[in-house]
């Protein structure tokens, strides 16, 4: 199934368990905290980990995601009643309504060029004047996909109930802009599931230009979750822009 880890309820549970709070969450939380009680749009909020953390910190949060299964998992968590959840895409975000918009989990890379242009335009409309947009993508110079192979990517994850799922990833296709790959899941009951996905890899220059073309001003691009420069951090392109 295409992007099954976000749409198959059994794999959504695995996805949620595999993604505990991390340095990326600390980075975005600190960024949002620069504006107390921010109105925040979390686009591609998934199962709600960061959205819930932002709400706990006192911010007014709206989470948008196209996956009904991911949103169902998010809504079942403590504190979910404090967040506005919307199933859909950026185009559903109200205009001039947010101080900060964020996209985490490499959400930006799942979109085609046409979809990305539309999402940036919708996010610009959703932000108030002076509002900030923050998102991240893998730096293609890091060649992260070279580690997406059955040997290097194999891991064992304990999910709810105590059972262990074996997971690995392999690349199925690599073009100039896209890397396609499959996640494989082996469950203790013998069930084997697969999630097929693709990520778009753009250079820093091309990513910057797409943001500028959307009418946003770039403040900075970091390469790591401690604010390192590009090429000296975690293999990321962390973009902060302003309307």
KEVOBA-421575 format. One record per atom (N, C-alpha, C, O, CB): x negated, y, z negated. Coordinates in steps of 0.1 Angstrom, whole numbers, plus 2048, in hexadecimal, padded with zeros to 3 digits. Last residue first. Glycine has a CB too. Example, Ala and Ser with C-alpha at 12.3 -4.5 7.8 and 13.67 -1.06 7.14 Angstrom:
! residues 2
7807EA7B97777F57B977F8007B177A80B7B07737FA7C777C7C77B27857D37B277C7DF7B27727DF7AB78F7D37A6
This chain:
! residues 243
7C09647BF7C996B7C87C797A7C77CD9827CE7D89687C57A19537BC7AB95D7B77B39637C27AE9667CC7A49687AE7909347B57939407BD79E9487B77A49447AD79893B7CB77891C7B07809257A97839317B27799387B677A92979B7708FB7B77739087BD77C9107B478790B7AF7799067CB7588E57B67628EA7AD7658F87B175D9017AE75F8E879E74C8CB7C474E8D97C875A8DD7C17658DB7C47508DA7D87358B37B57428B97B77418C67BE7368CD7BE74A8BA7AA7208A67AA7248A27B87318A87BB7388A27C37248947B971B8B17917218A47927258A07A072E8977A172D8A37886FF8C47987098C078E70D8B278F7068A978F7148C978E6F18CF7AD6EA8CD7A16F38C87956EF8C778A6E28D979C7028D57C26F68CD7C56EE8C97B86E58C17B96ED8D47CE70C8F47B570E8EA7BF7018E37C26F78E97C57158EF7CC7028FA7937048FE7A17068F27AA7038E77A66F79057A67178F177670B8F177E70D8F578C7188F57917058E277E72D8F176472A8FD76C71D8FD77471890877772A9097627318D975B72B8E27527278EF75971F8F775371F8DB74B73A8CA7707448CD76673E8D675B7458DA75274A8C176072C8D778F72D8CD7847368D377A7398DF7797208C977F72A8EA7A27278DD7A67298D279C7278C679E7198DC7AB7419067A97378FE7A07358F07A673D8EB7AE73D8FD7927469237B87479157BB73C90E7B27309117B37459117CA75A9417B274D9397B175192B7B575C9267B67479397A376E9517BE7669567B375994E7B274E9547B076E9557A677D9587DD77594E7D576D9557CA76595F7CD76C9467DE79D9637E378F9677E178895D7D878D95A7CD78F9757DB7B59597FC7B09597EE7A195D7EE79A95C7F87B294B7E87BF9558157C196280F7BD9638007C196C7F97CF9668107B993F8227C693F81C7C994C8157D494E80F7C793381279F9438297A99448347B794482E7C09498347A893883E79293C81179294A81679D94C8207A495682078594E81B79692181279C92880779D93780B7A793E8087949277FA78891982879691682879D91E81D7A892281F79890782576E92182177592882B78492682B78B92F82E76F92583976790E80D76891C80A77192481477992C81175A9228097678F781D7708F881377290780E77E90B80D76C8F08077518FD82E75E8FB8347698FD82977490282C75F8EE83B73C8FF81B73F90A82374D90982975591382973590B82E73C8E580F73F8F08077438FC81074D90380C7338F47FE74C8CE8267418D48217458E08187518E58197388D982C7658B581E7618C18257558C781E7538C581276C8CC82577589882076889D81B7658A98247618A783075D89381B79388981678D89282078089881978189E80E79789D82479A86781079687480B78F87C81678787781D78D8737FE7B284D80F7A88558177A68628107B086880B7AC8568257BC82C8047BC83A8037B284080D7A98398127BA83F7F57CE8107F97C68168037C78258037D282A8037CA8108117CE7F97E07D28067E37C980C7ED7BD80D7EB7D380F7D67D97D87D87D07E17DF7D67EE7E17E27EF7E47CB7DB7EC7DA7BC7C17E07C77C87D57D07CE7CA7D07CA7E97D07BE7E079C7B77D67A57BD7DD7B07C47E57AD7CD7CC79D7C67E878879B7EC7917A57E179A7A97D879F7A27F779A79F7DF7787867DB7747937E077E79E7DC77C7AA7E17677967E378376D7ED7797727EA7747807F276C7857FA77F7717CF79676B7CD7897647D777F7697D47737687CE78B7557C97A678B7D07A577E7CE7987787CC78E77F7DF7A977F7B47B979E7B77AC79A7BD7AB78C7B67B07837AA7A379B7B47D17B77B87CF7A97BB7C07A77C47BB7AE7C47D87A47A27E87CB7A77DA7C97A97D87BA7A17DC7B279E7D07CF7A48047E07A27FF7D27A97F17D17B47EF7D67A98097C879580D7FE79F8057F779B8027E978F7FE7E77A27F87FF79182A81478C82080A7988188047A381C8067848267FF78384282A78E83982678982E81D77E82982079683483277986282D77485582878184E82478885281B76985681D77587C84577D87383D77686783976E86184178A87084476688B85776D89284D77488984277788E83877789B85375887786775288486475888B85875189185075288D87076185885876086186375986E85E75586F85376E86386A76283784D75C84484A75A84C85775484886074E84284377581D83E77282584976C83284576F83883B77F82885277580F82677A80883277781083F77680A84A78980683176480980876681281376A80A82076480182375A81B8167727FB7EB7697FA7F676D8048017798068037687EB7FC7737F47C87767FD7D376C7FA7DE7617F77DC77580C7CF7837E27AD7777E67B577C7EE7C17887ED7C576E7DA7B978D7D578E78F7DF7987827E07A07777E179A7947EC79379F7C07787927C277F7957CA78C79E7C779478C7B47837AF7C575A7B17C67697A37C876E79B7D176A7BA7D176D7BA7B573D7AE7BB7447B07BA7537B37AF7587A17B47407D27BC7237CD7B472F7C37BC7367C27C87367D97B07387DD7CC70F7D17C570D7CB7BD7187C17B77177D27BC7017F37DC7107F67CE70E7E97C670C7EA7BA7087FE7C87197E57F17297EF7F071E7F37E171D7F57DA7277FB7F87217C47E57347D17EE7357DA7EB7297D77E27207D87EB7427A27E77387AD7E172F7B97EB7307B77F772D7A77E07217907E17557987EA74E7A27E37457AA7DB74A79E7F47577717DE76477C7D675D7837E075477C7E674B7767CA7567637E47857657E77777717DF7727797DA7797687F677574F7EA7A17577E07997577E478B74D7E77847517D279B73F7FA7B074C8007AB7537F67A275E7FA79D7548047B77297ED7B97277F87B17347FD7AA73380379F7218037B97357D77C872B7D57BD72B7E17B472C7DF7A871D7D27C37487E17DB74C7D77D17427D57C57467D27BA74E7CA7D77448057DD7427F77E27457ED7D77447F17CB7337F57E873E8227DC74B81C7DD74980E7E474D80D7EF7558257E472782F7DF7288277D37358207D27388197C87268307C672A83E7F57208337F672182A7EA71C81F7EA7128397F873A8537EE7418477F473783B7F573B8307F774784A80272A8687E77308607DD7368537E27368497DB73B8687D671987B7F271B86E7F97218647EF71C8587EE70E8697FF7128957EC71088B7E271187C7E770C8737E171988D7D671B8A480170D8A28007098977F66FE8927F67068AF7FD7368A77FD73289D80672389A80671F88F8097368A08147438AB7DD7398B17E67348A67F072E89C7EB72D8B77DE7658A67D77578A07D774F8A87E17538AB7EC7588917DB7768C27CA7758B87D47678B27D375E8B97CE7778BD7E378E8D57B67818CF7B97828C47C478C8BE7C677B8C97AC79C8F57AC79D8E77B178F8E27B37858E97B37A58E67BE7AE9117A27A29097A07A58FA7A57B08F57A279F9097917B99327A57BA9247AA7AD91D7A87A29227AA7BE9247BA7C894D7937BD9457977C193779C7CA9317977B394478B7D796D79A7D79607957CC95779B7C795A7A57E59597987D89867A57CD98379C7CD9767967C497278F7CE98D7917FB9837A87EF98B7AC7E498A7A17E798C7957F399A7AE8049617A180696F7A07FA9767A57EF9707A78099737918089457B880194C7AE80595B7AD8099617B77F294C7B181793B7CD81C9387BF8149407B581A9427AA8199297BD80A9437E38179497E181B9477D282294F7CC8219447EA7F39327E17F29417E07FF9487DD7FF9517D57EC9467EE80091A7E47FA91D7D77F892C7D67FA9327CB7ED9157D580891B7FF81291A7F480D91E7E78139247DF81890C7F47EF91C80B7F892780D8039278028079317FD7FE92681A7E49038037DE90F7FE7E791B8007E79247F77D19128067F78F28107F68F28017EF8FF7FC7F49057F37EE8E67FC7F18F882B7FE8FA8267FE8FB8168059048118088F082A7D78EF82C7DA8FC8307E790082A7E990B8247DA8FF83F7DB8D48267D38DC81E7D68EB8207D78F28167C48D98207EA8CB83C7F08CA82F7E88D48257EE8DA81D7F18BC8297D68CE8507E38D58517EA8D68437EF8E083F7EC8CE85B7C38BC8477BF8CA8497CC8D38497CD8DD8437B78CC8557D28A682E7CC8A983B7C98B883C7CD8C08347D68A58467C989F80C7D18A68167CA8A78237BE8AA8247D58B38107B88947F97C288B7FF7CA89280A7D188A8117CB8867F47A98A87EF7A38A07F97AD8967FF7A98908097978997F47B78B47DA7B58BC7E67B08B37F27B38B67FD7AB8C77E47B48A27C57C18A37CC7BF8AA7D97C58A67E37CB8AB7C47A089C7B379D89D7C27A989D7CA7A98987D67948917C57A98A17997AA89379F7A78927AE7AB8897B47B788D79C7BC8C079C7B28B77977B28A979E7BB8A77A67B38B67877C48E07A17C68D37A87BA8CA7A37AE8CE7A67C68D47B77D68FB7937CB8F27937CF8E679B7DA8E279C7C78EE7857DD91D78F7E19117957D59087967CA90D7997E79147A47E79377797DD92E77D7E39227847EE91D7807D59297707FE9467777F194C7747E69447797DC94977E7F094F76581B94478B81193E78480494678380094D78C80D93078A82E94F79C83394A79082894578782A94177B83C93E7928329567B882E9607AE83195C7A083696479883596E7B184A93D7C08419487C483E9517B88479537AF8479507CF84B91B7B68519287B78469327BA83B9317B685992B7AA8438FE7C983F9077BE8459157C084591A7CB8309087BD8478EF7DF8528F07D584F8F97CA8588FC7C28568E27D08308EC7ED83A8F57F28468F77E984D9017EB83F8F07FF8218D97E181E8E67DD8298F07E282C8FA7DB8118EB7E28398BE7DD82C8C37E182C8D27DD8358D87D782A8C27F08498A87C58488AE7D283A8B47D48308AF7CF8528B97D385A8AB7A78558A17B18558A87BF85F8AC7C485E8947B18518BC78B8578BD7988518B37A18458B27A38558CC79E8558C57698508BB7738588BC7808648BD7808518AC76D84B8D97508558D975B84E8D07668448D276B8588E77618468CF72F8418D273C84C8D17468558C87458358C874084F8C571784A8D37178458D77258418E372683F8D570D8538AA71985F8B371A85B8C271A8648CA71D8688B070E83C89E71483F8A072284B8A972384D8B072E8438937298358976FB8338A56FF8378A870D8378B37118258A86FD82B87570282F87F6F882B88E6FD82189070282887C6EB83686972382C86C71983187670E83987F71281F87071F84786673784985D72C83F86072184085971684784E73183F87774B84B87B74384D87273785487672E85787B74C82B86875782887475083387874783187C73B82588075A83885376382F85075882C85C75082A85C74482284A75E84786277584E85A76B84585676084985775485484D77183386B78583A87577D84286D77284487276784487D78582B85479282185B78982986578082586677481786379284284D7A083D84479683384B78C83384978083683879D8458637B28508607A784A85779C84D85979185C85A7AE82E8787BE83086A7BA83A8697AF83886F7A48238647B58278927C483088C7CD83587E7C883E8787CD82A88A7DA8288AA7A982289F7AF82C8987B88378977B581C8957A48238C57938298C17A08218B57A58158B57A68298CC7AA8298D47748228C977B8298C57888358C278781F8BD7728258F176382E8EA76D8258E077481A8E47798348F47778228FF74281D8F674D8288F17568328EC7518158EA74781491672F82191273481F90B74181A91174B82A9207377FE90D71380191372080F90E7258149047207F690F72A7F69026FC7FE90E6FB80291470880791F7087F89186F37E98EA6FB7E18F66F97E89036F97E390E6F77D58F67037FD8D97047F98D96F67F18E56F27F18E96E77F18CC6F47FB8E071F8078E47188048E37098098EC7018138DA71B7E38D47267E48E37277F08E771F7F08F27197E68E67367E88B97217DE8C07197DF8CF71A7DD8D67107D08BC71E7FB8B57357FF8B47277F58BA71E7F88C17148008A57237EC8B974C7F78C17497FC8C173B7FF8CB7358038BC7527D98A47497D58B27477E08BB7457E08C473D7CD8B67537EB88D74C7E188E7417DD89D73F7DE8A17347D58867457FF88675F8018917567F789374B7F989B74280D88F74F7FE87577480487076880387A75C8078767517FE8637647FD88F78C7FC88078980487C77D81088077B7EE87D7887FC8A97957FA8A67877FA8987837F58957788068AD77F7FB8B87AC7F68AB7AC7F38A679E7E88A179B7E98AA7B57F68D679C7FA8D07A87F38C37AA7E78C27AA7F78D97B58008E77837F78DC7847FC8D47908058CC78F7F78D377780290877B8078FE7857FC8F37867F18F678A80A90579280891B75E7FF91276580790976F81090376B7F690A75C80693874D81093075580892875F80292E76881B93975C7F393972F7F593A73D80193374280592973D7E89357447EC9407147FA93D7187FC93F72780594672B8039467107CE95271D7D794C7137E694B7187EB95471F7D79547067B794B7337C39537337CD94D7297D494372C7CA9557417A593872D7A094672E7AB95072F7AA95C72C79794873B7B192072F7B19267227AB9357227AD93C7197A991E7187AA9187487B791D7467B89247397BF92E7387C191174678F91074379291A74D7A092074A7A192C74A79291475B7928FB73078B90772D78E91373678F91E73277C90572C7A08E97417A78EF7357A08FB7317A690572D7A68E472978D8E37547998EA7587A08F074C7A68FB74D7A28E17607798D77437768E274C7828EA74F7838F674E76F8DD7597868C17377818CC72F77E8D97377818E47327748C772878B8B274E7968B87477928C373E7988CE73D79E8AD73F7718AB7547788B375E7848BA7577888C575A77D8AB76A76A89B73F7648A874076B8B174A76B8BD7497558A774478A88B73677C88C73977789A73A77D8A47377798847467A287472B79E88272B78F88272D78787B7277A288971E7A48577417A585E7347A086C73579A87074079D8577297AD8447587AA8527587AC85974B7B58617497B28597627B682B7577A982D75B7A483B75B79883E75D7A782876A7D182D7507C78277467B982A74A7B082B7417CA8187447DB8367687DC83E75C7D283A7517CC84274B7EA83E7567D68207797D182E77C7D083676F7C683D76D7D88357877E780D76D7D880B76D7D181976F7C781C7697D58017788008197717FC8177637ED8147637E681975980380A75E80081978D8008267867FB8247777F482D77280E82C7878027FE7927F58047947F481278E7EA81778A7F28057A381D7FB78B8137F27848057F97867FD7F877D8137E478A82A80D79C82B80F78E82080778681A80B77D83880B78881B81B7B882080E7B281F80F7A381581179E8168027B88118357BB81F8327BF8248257BA8308237B88208337CD7F68387B77FF8437B380D8407B58168477B07FB84F7BB7EB8227C27E88257B47F08307AE7F18327A27D98287B37F28227DD7FA81A7D37F781D7C580081C7BC7F880B7D67EA82E7F57EA8367E87F382F7DD7FA8357D67EE8447EA7FC8178077F48238087F682B7FA80182D7F67FA82C8137F87F48008008008007F780C8007ED80D7FA80A8007F4
